[in-house]
Amino acid sequence: IYNELYPRATQIIVKCAPSFWTSTRAQESRLLPVVEALEALGCFPSINNTIQQSTRVRPRVLVHSFSNGGTFQVISLGHLLSAKYPSISRSTSLVSALILDSSPAIGNFRSIGIAFSIAIRNTVVRYIALIVHALRLSLHRVFGMETMATRYLMVLLNPRLLPWMDSQPPRLYVFSKKDEVVLWKALQQHAEAAKMSCLNVRCEVYEESAHVAHMRLDPKRYWASIQDLWQSACRASQGIAMEAA
């Protein structure tokens, strides 16, 4: 559909494999080709050629993530880019928007079990993963330690989630009340927390669709919400440019 809506756009597709035992460093290393692609597209200021950079039309970036795995990829990418480009100012930020489809949420043991059953086909490996995950959560609770999932939710409230972002780019939370993998009330709470953090938030709540299946249930509504989000981001950037002029 993106090919039809935006035929001249460059698409970067990042696959998310199960990574329950993969270190953060290893996961970030897998995203290095994405960093290189963004650099090649001119998404960051060039130190070596500032004149060419100032006259060049800057790219616009629409980020669309699916489920917790996809959102974690966004966080990992943001960490990589922020380390490399820590001082991008608002004046050099890109037109951007963020779509969070069926995420973020920690879930309960039942929803985690369903998620594992989707991601891990081998029954033995799946039960081992569940046991390890349950033990890890129990230890964190006993010792009052912050879990990776809790940190993950907090990082998403950062206006500079990606280095070209601030509080202005619109964020769209897409979720369903019938989702068995993530709890819709948890998603709604995170969206409210994002609003309290002065982020530009909107929600698209479905009644009947399954996990990351909203597009299949009602494609017209789904893509209309994305087009509206992107148009809003582009209009806002034009207003900022006029103020700067």
C-alpha positions, 0 to 999 in steps of 0.5 A: 500500500505504501508503494501506492500512496507514496510511490516516490518514497524510499522504504526501509523494512526492518524484520524483527526476529525473536530476541529473548536471549540476544544482548542489546549490543547484538540487536543494535549491531543488526540495525547498522545497515539502517543507520547507513541507509539513513545517512546515504539518504541525507537524514543527518547534517553533513559535517564535511559539506555544510553548503551542499547540506544547507541547499539540499531538500531534507528527507521526510521520515514516517516510522511505522512499527508493529507490536512490541518487537517492532517498537523495540527496534525503534528504541534500539535505532534511536539509541544508535543514532543519538550516540552518533548524532547527539546535537541535532537541533530543532532547526535541522530536524526532519518532517516526521511522524510515528505509528505504533501499531499494537504497542507498547505494553508489558502484558500479563503472563497469559498475553506473554504466553500467547506472544511466545506461541506466535514467535516460537514454534518449537514447543520445548523452546517456548516453554523454556522461554516462558520459564526463564521470562517468569523467573526473571520477572519474579527476581526483578519484583523481589529485589525491586529492580526496574525491568527492561520492559518498564524502561522500554515504556519510559524511553518511548515518552522521550520527545527525542526518541529518534534524534530528528524528533521533538514533541511536535511530530504526531504519534499515532497509537493503533490498537484493539480492544480484542487484542489478546497479545497486548492489553488495550488499556495498557496501550491507552494508558501509555498514550495518555502518559505521552499526552501528559509529556506534551507529545502530539498524540492521537489514537485509533481504537478498534473494537474487533481486530486481533493483534496487528490485524487492524489493517486486514479488518478495515483497510480503508479506515487504517490507511486513512488514519495514516494518511491523515497523520502524515498530512498533519506532520507535513502541514505542521512543518510548513508552519514552523518553516514560515515562523522561522522565516 
